[in-house]
């Protein structure tokens, strides 16, 4: 007889599509930069502040979302956060001034994006999977990269053939009439709601991850006294700086500055997202089988090397001309960076669930992703500021490489989770 598909996989793929849509729209910000500069007569630095504000609000919302998940469940937060982003996108088409863009996109939509994020997704995976968590985290993170692969080129297409207002209207409509109903009818918080056990069976640590800790459990504040948490959270800050901050915000403007066509730029973004998807899926598979801390250190070093590839060409005018004359080099960078772009998230999530499972997982992940978004905010703002002062992104690339080397070193300072478990035993 054919084995029946466990409902956990339905939960996983429903959440995957929600992240694909919501986070894909967030990652399309770079496609709108030039249009918004022209529409509202703003410079690159000011437009970068919109992205910075959105990352700050997104980041602040993460621990708040964690607490709300503890109280109301991941389903409710993910559901209504998606609704909020959809409405925000729909209303954005009617804005007429820059302050409205800052408020509606930078604040309101970002609150929704913060709820429809990895915090809720991690809690759902922890509730439904006691085995194959690494693979599940990899699939969820692939939602970000597939969203980038699909939504960002779509945004460029809609902007080029119609205008930016039509693009945000289409995105809002899709969230409201497609994604929201799917979440409403299919998403569930716990296996018990379907009279099931998690994949891997029930375990003591598999109690619902959004349950408020009892009086004997350690307080969430005590996590900040753990060196291991800082060895995890600081590299994740750097991860945000160099991915969603630097590359996802400024890769399109960087390519346009170099002189690449819209077709080449869109293809580069699509390739980055495609190989990002491959990288995240492989990452989840590897995280289940190899040391996550060593894997993270390797990923950060490889990411630094891929940025060094750009530094070689932008540091010399003749090499820059060669770079622009050979678009395949930009595509090669997109492939190499894509493989290690979001690949760090699955092993980071897995380490967090292994090292800090005695805490409220919603709040732990909330603080962890707050650090990521704080890094993203800084990574979105500083390159824009450097660009206004120097006219290029070279300094931002150098800073990113140094930070990534530091992230790799910090991850290696962590002990292996099984060694900690053995010491406690």
KOLKOL-274544 format. One record per residue (C-alpha): residue in one letter; x, y negated, z negated. Coordinates in Angstrom, 2 decimals, padded with zeros to 5 digits, m for minus. Example, Ala and Ser with C-alpha at 12.3 -4.5 7.8 and 13.67 -1.06 7.14 Angstrom:
<nodes>
residu = A; u = 012.30; v = 004.50; w = m007.80
residu = S; u = 013.67; v = 001.06; w = m007.14
</nodes>
This chain:
<nodes>
residu = X; u = 000.00; v = 000.00; w = 000.00
residu = X; u = 001.12; v = m003.56; w = 000.70
residu = X; u = 002.11; v = m005.30; w = m002.50
residu = X; u = m000.12; v = m008.27; w = m003.28
residu = X; u = 001.56; v = m011.68; w = m003.13
residu = X; u = 002.07; v = m013.04; w = m006.63
residu = X; u = 000.24; v = m016.35; w = m007.14
residu = X; u = 003.51; v = m017.88; w = m008.35
residu = X; u = 004.62; v = m018.06; w = m004.72
residu = X; u = 001.47; v = m019.98; w = m003.82
residu = X; u = 002.21; v = m022.40; w = m006.67
residu = X; u = 005.75; v = m022.76; w = m005.38
residu = X; u = 004.79; v = m023.53; w = m001.80
residu = X; u = 001.92; v = m025.86; w = m002.72
residu = X; u = 004.35; v = m027.82; w = m004.88
residu = X; u = 006.89; v = m027.66; w = m002.05
residu = X; u = 004.47; v = m029.37; w = 000.36
residu = X; u = 003.56; v = m032.01; w = m002.21
residu = X; u = 007.22; v = m032.88; w = m002.72
residu = X; u = 007.79; v = m032.76; w = 001.04
residu = X; u = 005.13; v = m035.41; w = 001.64
residu = X; u = 005.64; v = m037.72; w = m001.35
residu = X; u = 009.41; v = m037.61; w = m001.53
residu = X; u = 009.76; v = m037.64; w = 002.26
residu = X; u = 007.88; v = m040.96; w = 002.30
residu = X; u = 010.17; v = m042.30; w = m000.44
residu = X; u = 013.26; v = m041.21; w = 001.49
residu = X; u = 012.06; v = m043.03; w = 004.60
residu = X; u = 012.80; v = m046.44; w = 003.03
residu = X; u = 015.88; v = m046.95; w = 005.21
residu = X; u = 013.72; v = m046.72; w = 008.35
residu = X; u = 011.76; v = m049.81; w = 007.24
residu = X; u = 014.69; v = m052.03; w = 006.22
residu = X; u = 015.16; v = m053.80; w = 009.56
residu = X; u = 011.41; v = m054.27; w = 010.08
residu = X; u = 010.93; v = m055.74; w = 006.62
residu = X; u = 013.94; v = m058.03; w = 007.04
residu = X; u = 012.29; v = m059.47; w = 010.15
residu = X; u = 008.74; v = m059.49; w = 008.76
residu = X; u = 009.57; v = m061.33; w = 005.54
residu = X; u = 012.78; v = m063.19; w = 006.58
residu = X; u = 014.89; v = m061.42; w = 003.96
residu = X; u = 018.58; v = m060.50; w = 003.97
residu = X; u = 019.97; v = m056.99; w = 003.49
residu = X; u = 020.84; v = m057.58; w = m000.15
residu = X; u = 017.29; v = m058.68; w = m001.05
residu = X; u = 015.72; v = m055.76; w = 000.78
residu = X; u = 018.11; v = m053.47; w = m001.08
residu = X; u = 016.66; v = m054.90; w = m004.30
residu = X; u = 013.27; v = m053.47; w = m003.33
residu = X; u = 014.85; v = m050.03; w = m003.17
residu = X; u = 016.74; v = m050.68; w = m006.39
residu = X; u = 013.55; v = m051.70; w = m008.19
residu = X; u = 011.77; v = m048.61; w = m006.90
residu = X; u = 014.56; v = m046.37; w = m008.20
residu = X; u = 014.50; v = m048.11; w = m011.59
residu = X; u = 010.73; v = m047.70; w = m011.94
residu = X; u = 011.01; v = m044.13; w = m010.66
residu = X; u = 013.74; v = m043.41; w = m013.18
residu = X; u = 011.93; v = m044.98; w = m016.15
residu = X; u = 008.84; v = m043.01; w = m015.25
residu = X; u = 010.66; v = m039.66; w = m015.53
residu = X; u = 010.77; v = m039.24; w = m019.34
residu = X; u = 007.28; v = m040.80; w = m019.53
residu = X; u = 006.07; v = m038.26; w = m016.98
residu = X; u = 007.70; v = m035.55; w = m019.08
residu = X; u = 005.72; v = m036.60; w = m022.16
residu = X; u = 002.50; v = m036.82; w = m020.14
residu = X; u = 003.17; v = m033.35; w = m018.72
residu = X; u = 003.58; v = m032.07; w = m022.28
residu = X; u = 000.13; v = m033.47; w = m023.07
residu = X; u = m001.92; v = m033.06; w = m019.90
residu = X; u = m000.04; v = m030.44; w = m017.86
residu = X; u = 002.06; v = m030.63; w = m014.71
residu = X; u = m000.96; v = m030.10; w = m012.42
residu = X; u = m002.76; v = m033.24; w = m013.58
residu = X; u = 000.33; v = m035.45; w = m013.35
residu = X; u = 001.34; v = m034.15; w = m009.92
residu = X; u = m002.22; v = m034.44; w = m008.62
residu = X; u = m002.92; v = m038.04; w = m009.63
residu = X; u = 000.60; v = m039.22; w = m008.87
residu = X; u = 000.11; v = m038.08; w = m005.29
residu = X; u = m003.19; v = m039.96; w = m005.19
residu = X; u = m001.47; v = m043.14; w = m006.45
residu = X; u = 001.27; v = m042.96; w = m003.79
residu = X; u = m001.32; v = m042.39; w = m001.07
residu = X; u = m003.35; v = m045.43; w = m002.11
residu = X; u = m000.22; v = m047.56; w = m002.41
residu = X; u = 000.92; v = m046.66; w = 001.10
residu = X; u = m002.54; v = m047.38; w = 002.48
residu = X; u = m002.63; v = m050.84; w = 000.88
residu = X; u = 000.95; v = m051.68; w = 001.92
residu = X; u = m000.18; v = m052.21; w = 005.51
residu = X; u = m002.05; v = m055.36; w = 004.42
residu = X; u = 000.73; v = m057.13; w = 002.50
residu = X; u = 001.71; v = m060.59; w = 003.75
residu = X; u = 004.63; v = m061.64; w = 001.53
residu = X; u = 007.78; v = m060.24; w = m000.04
residu = X; u = 006.51; v = m060.29; w = m003.64
residu = X; u = 003.66; v = m058.00; w = m002.62
residu = X; u = 006.22; v = m055.57; w = m001.15
residu = X; u = 008.20; v = m055.65; w = m004.41
residu = X; u = 005.05; v = m055.00; w = m006.44
residu = X; u = 003.21; v = m052.46; w = m004.31
residu = X; u = 006.15; v = m050.43; w = m003.02
residu = X; u = 008.76; v = m051.18; w = m005.67
residu = X; u = 006.48; v = m050.73; w = m008.70
residu = X; u = 003.10; v = m049.07; w = m008.04
residu = X; u = 004.15; v = m046.49; w = m005.47
residu = X; u = 007.31; v = m045.72; w = m007.46
residu = X; u = 005.27; v = m044.85; w = m010.55
residu = X; u = 003.42; v = m042.31; w = m008.44
residu = X; u = 006.62; v = m040.98; w = m006.92
residu = X; u = 008.00; v = m040.58; w = m010.45
residu = X; u = 005.10; v = m038.32; w = m011.38
residu = X; u = 005.21; v = m036.29; w = m008.16
residu = X; u = 008.83; v = m035.36; w = m008.71
residu = X; u = 011.19; v = m032.66; w = m009.91
residu = X; u = 010.07; v = m033.07; w = m013.54
residu = X; u = 006.60; v = m031.63; w = m012.91
residu = X; u = 008.00; v = m029.17; w = m010.37
residu = X; u = 010.61; v = m027.84; w = m012.82
residu = X; u = 007.95; v = m027.27; w = m015.49
residu = X; u = 005.79; v = m025.36; w = m013.01
residu = X; u = 008.70; v = m023.13; w = m011.97
residu = X; u = 009.63; v = m022.51; w = m015.63
residu = X; u = 006.02; v = m021.50; w = m016.34
residu = X; u = 005.59; v = m019.21; w = m013.32
residu = X; u = 009.10; v = m017.71; w = m012.86
residu = X; u = 011.16; v = m015.79; w = m015.39
residu = X; u = 013.20; v = m014.31; w = m012.56
residu = X; u = 014.35; v = m015.84; w = m009.28
residu = X; u = 014.31; v = m019.33; w = m010.78
residu = X; u = 017.36; v = m020.37; w = m008.80
residu = X; u = 015.65; v = m019.41; w = m005.55
residu = X; u = 012.47; v = m021.20; w = m006.65
residu = X; u = 014.38; v = m024.37; w = m007.52
residu = X; u = 016.13; v = m024.17; w = m004.16
residu = X; u = 012.80; v = m023.94; w = m002.34
residu = X; u = 011.43; v = m026.93; w = m004.26
residu = X; u = 014.48; v = m029.04; w = m003.52
residu = X; u = 014.16; v = m028.05; w = 000.13
residu = X; u = 010.86; v = m029.92; w = m000.02
residu = X; u = 012.85; v = m033.13; w = m000.38
residu = X; u = 015.12; v = m032.35; w = 002.54
residu = X; u = 012.36; v = m031.04; w = 004.82
residu = X; u = 010.42; v = m034.18; w = 003.97
residu = X; u = 013.45; v = m036.21; w = 004.96
residu = X; u = 013.80; v = m034.21; w = 008.16
residu = X; u = 010.15; v = m034.66; w = 009.13
residu = X; u = 009.03; v = m037.97; w = 007.63
residu = X; u = 012.07; v = m040.19; w = 008.29
residu = X; u = 012.22; v = m039.50; w = 012.06
residu = X; u = 008.41; v = m039.83; w = 012.11
residu = X; u = 008.73; v = m043.24; w = 010.45
residu = X; u = 011.30; v = m044.33; w = 013.05
residu = X; u = 009.01; v = m043.09; w = 015.81
residu = X; u = 005.89; v = m044.83; w = 014.48
residu = X; u = 007.80; v = m048.07; w = 013.90
residu = X; u = 009.30; v = m048.03; w = 017.40
residu = X; u = 006.08; v = m047.14; w = 019.24
residu = X; u = 003.58; v = m048.97; w = 017.04
residu = X; u = 004.78; v = m051.00; w = 014.03
residu = X; u = 005.71; v = m050.51; w = 010.38
residu = X; u = 002.13; v = m051.19; w = 009.24
residu = X; u = 000.80; v = m048.30; w = 011.27
residu = X; u = 003.55; v = m046.06; w = 009.82
residu = X; u = 002.62; v = m046.71; w = 006.17
residu = X; u = m001.10; v = m046.38; w = 006.98
residu = X; u = m000.57; v = m042.94; w = 008.53
residu = X; u = 001.51; v = m041.81; w = 005.55
residu = X; u = m001.11; v = m042.98; w = 003.05
residu = X; u = m003.93; v = m041.31; w = 004.96
residu = X; u = m002.04; v = m038.00; w = 005.10
residu = X; u = m001.47; v = m037.95; w = 001.33
residu = X; u = m005.12; v = m038.74; w = 000.59
residu = X; u = m006.91; v = m036.38; w = 002.96
residu = X; u = m004.45; v = m033.46; w = 003.19
residu = X; u = m002.07; v = m033.16; w = 000.24
residu = X; u = m004.38; v = m034.30; w = m002.57
residu = X; u = m007.16; v = m031.77; w = m001.78
residu = X; u = m004.66; v = m028.91; w = m001.45
residu = X; u = m003.25; v = m029.68; w = m004.92
residu = X; u = m006.73; v = m030.06; w = m006.37
residu = X; u = m007.94; v = m026.63; w = m005.25
residu = X; u = m004.78; v = m024.47; w = m005.44
residu = X; u = m002.42; v = m025.77; w = m008.14
residu = X; u = m002.51; v = m024.24; w = m011.64
residu = X; u = m000.34; v = m024.88; w = m014.70
residu = X; u = 000.12; v = m021.38; w = m016.15
residu = X; u = m000.16; v = m017.75; w = m015.01
residu = X; u = m002.75; v = m017.19; w = m017.79
residu = X; u = m005.20; v = m019.37; w = m015.84
residu = X; u = m005.16; v = m016.66; w = m013.14
residu = X; u = m004.95; v = m013.77; w = m015.65
residu = X; u = m001.36; v = m013.12; w = m014.60
residu = X; u = 002.11; v = m012.96; w = m016.09
residu = X; u = 005.08; v = m014.93; w = m014.69
residu = X; u = 007.32; v = m013.29; w = m012.12
residu = X; u = 009.73; v = m011.22; w = m014.19
residu = X; u = 007.16; v = m010.57; w = m016.92
residu = X; u = 006.44; v = m012.33; w = m020.18
residu = X; u = 009.40; v = m013.27; w = m022.36
residu = X; u = 009.81; v = m015.18; w = m025.57
residu = X; u = 011.37; v = m018.15; w = m023.75
residu = X; u = 008.70; v = m018.01; w = m021.09
residu = X; u = 006.05; v = m019.67; w = m023.23
residu = X; u = 004.55; v = m022.65; w = m021.44
residu = X; u = 007.29; v = m025.18; w = m020.90
residu = X; u = 004.98; v = m028.12; w = m021.39
residu = X; u = 004.10; v = m027.15; w = m024.95
residu = X; u = 005.05; v = m029.70; w = m027.60
residu = X; u = 007.82; v = m028.24; w = m029.80
residu = X; u = 006.79; v = m027.05; w = m033.22
residu = X; u = 008.13; v = m028.50; w = m036.45
residu = X; u = 011.04; v = m026.08; w = m036.52
residu = X; u = 012.20; v = m026.91; w = m033.01
residu = X; u = 014.98; v = m029.46; w = m032.46
residu = X; u = 013.88; v = m032.99; w = m031.62
residu = X; u = 014.37; v = m034.24; w = m028.09
residu = X; u = 016.56; v = m037.06; w = m029.43
residu = X; u = 019.06; v = m034.51; w = m030.74
residu = X; u = 019.89; v = m033.51; w = m027.18
residu = X; u = 021.84; v = m036.74; w = m026.77
residu = X; u = 024.25; v = m035.58; w = m029.49
residu = X; u = 025.22; v = m032.61; w = m027.32
residu = X; u = 028.40; v = m033.05; w = m025.27
residu = X; u = 027.11; v = m030.48; w = m022.81
residu = X; u = 024.12; v = m032.69; w = m022.02
residu = X; u = 026.43; v = m035.59; w = m021.17
residu = X; u = 028.59; v = m033.29; w = m019.04
residu = X; u = 025.39; v = m032.53; w = m017.11
residu = X; u = 023.64; v = m035.90; w = m017.08
residu = X; u = 026.58; v = m038.10; w = m016.03
residu = X; u = 027.38; v = m036.06; w = m012.89
residu = X; u = 023.67; v = m036.13; w = m012.06
residu = X; u = 023.80; v = m039.94; w = m012.31
residu = X; u = 026.64; v = m039.86; w = m009.76
residu = X; u = 024.63; v = m037.44; w = m007.65
residu = X; u = 021.84; v = m040.01; w = m007.41
residu = X; u = 024.30; v = m042.81; w = m006.62
residu = X; u = 025.81; v = m040.99; w = m003.65
residu = X; u = 022.69; v = m039.34; w = m002.16
residu = X; u = 019.32; v = m041.08; w = m002.51
residu = X; u = 021.09; v = m044.30; w = m003.46
residu = X; u = 023.86; v = m044.65; w = m000.89
residu = X; u = 023.15; v = m042.33; w = 002.02
residu = X; u = 019.36; v = m042.09; w = 002.05
residu = X; u = 019.02; v = m045.88; w = 001.74
residu = X; u = 021.95; v = m047.08; w = 003.83
residu = X; u = 022.79; v = m044.39; w = 006.40
residu = X; u = 020.34; v = m045.78; w = 008.96
residu = X; u = 021.49; v = m049.41; w = 008.50
residu = X; u = 025.13; v = m048.20; w = 008.59
residu = X; u = 024.55; v = m046.38; w = 011.89
residu = X; u = 022.75; v = m049.43; w = 013.30
residu = X; u = 025.64; v = m051.65; w = 012.16
residu = X; u = 028.13; v = m049.41; w = 013.96
residu = X; u = 026.07; v = m049.68; w = 017.15
residu = X; u = 024.50; v = m046.23; w = 017.42
residu = X; u = 021.19; v = m046.08; w = 019.28
residu = X; u = 017.86; v = m045.34; w = 017.58
residu = X; u = 017.84; v = m041.92; w = 019.24
residu = X; u = 021.27; v = m040.99; w = 017.88
residu = X; u = 020.45; v = m042.42; w = 014.46
residu = X; u = 017.17; v = m040.50; w = 014.26
residu = X; u = 018.92; v = m037.32; w = 015.39
residu = X; u = 021.59; v = m037.80; w = 012.72
residu = X; u = 018.97; v = m038.24; w = 010.00
residu = X; u = 017.09; v = m035.20; w = 011.29
residu = X; u = 020.23; v = m033.06; w = 011.31
residu = X; u = 021.19; v = m034.24; w = 007.83
residu = X; u = 017.77; v = m033.23; w = 006.58
residu = X; u = 017.78; v = m029.90; w = 008.45
residu = X; u = 021.13; v = m028.87; w = 007.02
residu = X; u = 020.06; v = m030.32; w = 003.68
residu = X; u = 017.21; v = m027.80; w = 003.76
residu = X; u = 019.66; v = m025.01; w = 004.55
residu = X; u = 022.00; v = m026.20; w = 001.81
residu = X; u = 019.31; v = m026.36; w = m000.86
residu = X; u = 017.99; v = m022.88; w = m000.05
residu = X; u = 021.49; v = m021.43; w = m000.10
residu = X; u = 022.17; v = m023.34; w = m003.32
residu = X; u = 019.28; v = m021.69; w = m005.14
residu = X; u = 020.39; v = m018.26; w = m003.96
residu = X; u = 024.01; v = m018.88; w = m005.05
residu = X; u = 022.98; v = m020.41; w = m008.40
residu = X; u = 021.26; v = m017.15; w = m009.36
residu = X; u = 024.51; v = m015.23; w = m008.69
residu = X; u = 027.48; v = m017.47; w = m009.52
residu = X; u = 028.60; v = m019.91; w = m012.21
residu = X; u = 026.43; v = m023.00; w = m011.80
residu = X; u = 029.02; v = m025.35; w = m013.32
residu = X; u = 031.76; v = m024.16; w = m010.93
residu = X; u = 029.31; v = m024.31; w = m008.06
residu = X; u = 028.39; v = m027.91; w = m008.95
residu = X; u = 032.04; v = m028.96; w = m009.13
residu = X; u = 032.63; v = m027.44; w = m005.68
residu = X; u = 029.62; v = m029.24; w = m004.22
residu = X; u = 030.72; v = m032.63; w = m005.57
residu = X; u = 034.23; v = m032.22; w = m004.14
residu = X; u = 032.83; v = m031.21; w = m000.73
residu = X; u = 030.53; v = m034.23; w = m000.80
residu = X; u = 033.51; v = m036.48; w = m001.53
residu = X; u = 035.40; v = m034.99; w = 001.42
residu = X; u = 032.47; v = m035.62; w = 003.76
residu = X; u = 032.43; v = m039.31; w = 002.78
residu = X; u = 036.20; v = m039.44; w = 003.33
residu = X; u = 035.40; v = m038.43; w = 006.92
residu = X; u = 033.52; v = m041.73; w = 007.33
residu = X; u = 036.26; v = m043.72; w = 005.57
residu = X; u = 038.81; v = m042.55; w = 008.16
residu = X; u = 036.81; v = m044.13; w = 010.98
residu = X; u = 035.51; v = m047.31; w = 009.35
residu = X; u = 038.90; v = m048.34; w = 007.93
residu = X; u = 040.44; v = m049.03; w = 011.36
residu = X; u = 038.80; v = m051.04; w = 014.23
residu = X; u = 040.20; v = m048.77; w = 016.94
residu = X; u = 039.01; v = m045.64; w = 015.17
residu = X; u = 035.62; v = m047.26; w = 014.65
residu = X; u = 035.31; v = m047.84; w = 018.40
residu = X; u = 036.24; v = m044.20; w = 018.97
residu = X; u = 033.64; v = m043.19; w = 016.38
residu = X; u = 030.85; v = m045.16; w = 018.07
residu = X; u = 031.92; v = m043.88; w = 021.49
residu = X; u = 031.52; v = m040.29; w = 020.33
residu = X; u = 028.08; v = m039.93; w = 018.68
residu = X; u = 028.81; v = m036.26; w = 018.00
residu = X; u = 031.08; v = m037.42; w = 015.16
residu = X; u = 028.15; v = m039.07; w = 013.38
residu = X; u = 026.16; v = m035.87; w = 013.89
residu = X; u = 029.06; v = m033.83; w = 012.48
residu = X; u = 029.06; v = m036.02; w = 009.38
residu = X; u = 025.30; v = m035.61; w = 009.05
residu = X; u = 025.66; v = m031.83; w = 009.12
residu = X; u = 028.52; v = m031.72; w = 006.59
residu = X; u = 026.88; v = m034.16; w = 004.18
residu = X; u = 023.50; v = m032.48; w = 004.57
residu = X; u = 024.84; v = m029.12; w = 003.41
residu = X; u = 025.86; v = m030.61; w = 000.05
residu = X; u = 023.27; v = m033.39; w = m000.24
residu = X; u = 020.47; v = m032.02; w = m002.47
residu = X; u = 022.27; v = m028.71; w = m003.06
residu = X; u = 023.39; v = m029.96; w = m006.49
residu = X; u = 019.85; v = m030.15; w = m007.87
residu = X; u = 019.01; v = m026.44; w = m008.14
residu = X; u = 022.14; v = m025.49; w = m010.17
residu = X; u = 021.64; v = m028.60; w = m012.34
residu = X; u = 018.03; v = m027.61; w = m013.05
residu = X; u = 019.06; v = m024.01; w = m013.72
residu = X; u = 021.77; v = m025.10; w = m016.18
residu = X; u = 019.28; v = m027.36; w = m017.96
residu = X; u = 016.74; v = m024.53; w = m018.37
residu = X; u = 019.49; v = m022.20; w = m019.64
residu = X; u = 021.27; v = m024.59; w = m022.02
residu = X; u = 018.31; v = m026.51; w = m023.44
residu = X; u = 015.36; v = m024.11; w = m023.26
residu = X; u = 014.62; v = m024.63; w = m026.97
residu = X; u = 013.54; v = m028.21; w = m026.19
residu = X; u = 010.45; v = m029.51; w = m024.41
residu = X; u = 011.42; v = m028.87; w = m020.80
residu = X; u = 009.27; v = m031.73; w = m019.52
residu = X; u = 011.16; v = m034.27; w = m021.63
residu = X; u = 014.58; v = m032.75; w = m020.98
residu = X; u = 014.04; v = m032.89; w = m017.24
residu = X; u = 012.55; v = m036.36; w = m017.59
residu = X; u = 015.75; v = m037.75; w = m019.11
residu = X; u = 017.90; v = m035.82; w = m016.67
residu = X; u = 016.09; v = m037.22; w = m013.65
residu = X; u = 016.04; v = m040.67; w = m015.22
residu = X; u = 019.83; v = m040.59; w = m014.99
residu = X; u = 019.59; v = m039.49; w = m011.36
residu = X; u = 017.27; v = m042.37; w = m010.49
residu = X; u = 019.42; v = m044.85; w = m012.40
residu = X; u = 022.33; v = m043.72; w = m010.24
residu = X; u = 020.09; v = m043.99; w = m007.18
residu = X; u = 019.12; v = m047.54; w = m008.10
residu = X; u = 022.75; v = m048.57; w = m008.48
residu = X; u = 023.68; v = m046.67; w = m005.32
residu = X; u = 020.99; v = m048.52; w = m003.38
residu = X; u = 021.89; v = m051.97; w = m004.72
residu = X; u = 025.70; v = m052.03; w = m004.84
residu = X; u = 026.28; v = m051.03; w = m001.18
residu = X; u = 023.84; v = m053.75; w = m000.12
residu = X; u = 025.68; v = m056.27; w = m002.27
residu = X; u = 029.08; v = m055.09; w = m000.97
residu = X; u = 027.72; v = m055.42; w = 002.57
residu = X; u = 026.68; v = m059.03; w = 001.98
residu = X; u = 030.20; v = m059.89; w = 000.72
residu = X; u = 032.37; v = m057.79; w = 003.05
residu = X; u = 030.19; v = m057.15; w = 006.10
residu = X; u = 030.57; v = m053.35; w = 005.93
residu = X; u = 030.13; v = m050.29; w = 003.71
residu = X; u = 033.80; v = m049.31; w = 003.28
residu = X; u = 034.07; v = m050.33; w = m000.38
residu = X; u = 030.89; v = m048.42; w = m001.23
residu = X; u = 032.37; v = m045.28; w = 000.35
residu = X; u = 035.59; v = m045.56; w = m001.68
residu = X; u = 033.67; v = m046.03; w = m004.94
residu = X; u = 031.51; v = m043.00; w = m004.14
residu = X; u = 034.50; v = m040.73; w = m003.55
residu = X; u = 036.07; v = m041.68; w = m006.89
residu = X; u = 032.80; v = m041.09; w = m008.73
residu = X; u = 032.31; v = m037.69; w = m007.12
residu = X; u = 035.75; v = m036.51; w = m008.21
residu = X; u = 034.84; v = m037.56; w = m011.76
residu = X; u = 031.53; v = m035.67; w = m011.53
residu = X; u = 033.33; v = m032.48; w = m010.56
residu = X; u = 035.68; v = m032.81; w = m013.52
residu = X; u = 032.82; v = m033.34; w = m015.99
residu = X; u = 030.95; v = m030.26; w = m014.78
residu = X; u = 034.04; v = m028.12; w = m015.31
residu = X; u = 034.18; v = m029.27; w = m018.95
residu = X; u = 030.91; v = m027.43; w = m019.67
residu = X; u = 031.06; v = m023.88; w = m021.02
residu = X; u = 029.20; v = m021.07; w = m019.32
residu = X; u = 025.63; v = m020.66; w = m020.67
residu = X; u = 026.13; v = m016.94; w = m021.39
residu = X; u = 029.11; v = m017.78; w = m023.63
residu = X; u = 026.94; v = m020.17; w = m025.63
residu = X; u = 024.27; v = m017.48; w = m025.97
residu = X; u = 026.90; v = m014.98; w = m027.16
residu = X; u = 028.19; v = m017.42; w = m029.79
residu = X; u = 024.63; v = m018.02; w = m031.08
residu = X; u = 024.04; v = m014.28; w = m031.20
</nodes>
